[in-house]
Amino acid sequence: MTIIGILGLFVNLIDATILAWGKASHSHGHPHSHPNDENINVKSAFVHVVGDCVQSMGVIFAAVFIWVGNQLTVGSPKSGSTYWILADPIASILFGIITLFTTG
């Protein structure tokens, strides 16, 4: 779970960087500027990728929370018989609710 969260965060940070560079400026052969010519599709993709970054950080947090909780209470970071494992479905439900209310 932690590895997937870290890989997801890494890929999404690369995507966000590419999209941020893509919306910064453009050049197409003439010397004037265009006011408010920001591409709404690029802006929307950037906002989506930032949301994915937040969700990846939440996955990492939940994984660390489960690991530390099991380590402190059971003495084993991989025990599945504790309530710490509830951090994963709780995080998933919270992400689902956030996604539901932020997509339009």
N, C-alpha and C positions, 0 to 999 in steps of 0.2 A: 504494500500500500504506500509506503514511504517513497520507494523508488519510482513508482508510477507518478506520484504527486510531484516529485522533483523533476522527472523527465517532462511532465506536462507543463510545469512552470517554466522550465528552460525553453521549450519549444514556443510557448506563448510569449515569452519575453522577446525571443527572436522575431516572432510575427509582429508584435507591437512596435518593435524598433523599425522594421521594414515599413510598416504602415505609417509610422510617424514621419519617416523620411519621405515617403511617397506623397504625403499631404502638405509637406513644407513649402515646396516651390516647384515651378515647372518652367520649361523654356521651349518655345516652339517657333523660333525664328524672327520674332519681331520685338522691338524694344519697349513695349508698354506693359503695364501691369493690369491685371483684372481684379477689380474689387469684388470680394465675396465669391470667388470662384472655387471655393472649397468643394470637393466632390463629396456629396452626402453618402455615397456608397462606401468610400474609404473611411469617412468619419464613423459610420455605423459599424463597419468591420473592426475599427480600432476600439470602439466602446465594447464590442462583443469580446474581443481578445483580452481587454482589461478585466472584464468580468470572469473570463476563463482563468486568468492569473489569480484572481481572488479565490476562485473555487479550488484551484490547485494548492494555494496556501492553506485553505481550509482542510483539504485532504491531508496535507503534511502535518498540520496541527492535530487533527484527529488521530493520526497514526502515532505521533509522539505522545499524545495524551494517553492512548491505550497502552503503549509500551511502558511509559513511566508508571502509570497506575498499576499495571500488573506487576511491575518490578517492585514497587513499594508494598503492595498488599500480599502477593503470593510468592515473590522471590524469583519469578520467571517471567521474562518479557513476552513469552508466547502462550501463556495460559489462556484458554478460551472459556473458562468457567467463571469469569468475574463479570461484574456489571460495567467494567470499563469499556468493553466491546460495544456498548450502546452508543459511544461517541460517533461511530461510523454511521449508523442509520439516522441519528439525530442531525448530524452534519448534512447528510443527503436530503433529509426533509427540509432543513433550513434553506439549502441551495435551491431546492425545487420551488419553495415559496418565494424566495427572492427572484428567481427567474420568471415565475408566473406574474409577479407584479411589476417587473421592469421591462417586459417585452410588450410591444404594443403594436 
